């Protein structure tokens, strides 16, 4: 990739956020379906506007996450009815989110104990975007696929700690894999993204992304979700900014918990879909 194309990626995607829309979506969902549809349309408009204020984009992304969680647990007919009432941009985004959620749900099992993780603030979206774009320029792996992997694996680096398989870092490497394909610090956001791109190329990317992704995590459902999210960001790069604000939801004893930034010192709290959010 030439320097001009690399610069074009950043110019197109890393638009400064601020000074535009300031509307903030609620932190829980409305019970009335038409209001939910109106709020989802507004959320997508906020995400699509490069001038939207950071707080507005954060609220819009988290609102879409809550709506995805709620609709994913409804019957297909109810999902279709909800999507049919949306404007085209929101319907497209939510359709992708529901497809990916269905795939990932088949990989998730409730846990009996809370994880030995720390939840921290991820790098700013523009910072991470520069890392993804730099990896694309160097290795040829599309930035959208790298972003989708980090989004699914650790919510863009919010999750800090070992997986149940012993993987670590924002891109979740097993020690042996990192020793072969990594350079530097597995917990470094930039080193981890470059390590992932290096590994994917060794497994056939970008020529055969599906096979490369299957080597990254040998699950067809995992590959399905990554492809879905990457395709969504390829179709509308602004959706990356909405995904950046999704929170860490953890299935514990059959119920979902939010693991907030600061966990474990900051206590987790139940995912609240409707009604008043927890007070603290």
Secondary structure by P-SEA (a helix, b strand, c coil): ccaaaaaaaaaaccccccccccccccccccccaaaaaaaaaaaaaaaacccccaaaaaaaaaaaaaaaaaaaaccaaaaaaaaaaccaaaaaaaaaaaaaaaaaaaabbbbcccccbbbbbcccaaaaaaaaaaaaacccccaaaaaaaaaaccccccccccccccccccccccaaaaacccccccccaaaaaaaaaaaaaaacccccaaaaaaaacccaaaaaaaaaaaaaaaacccccccccccccccccccbbbbbccccccbbbbccccccccccc
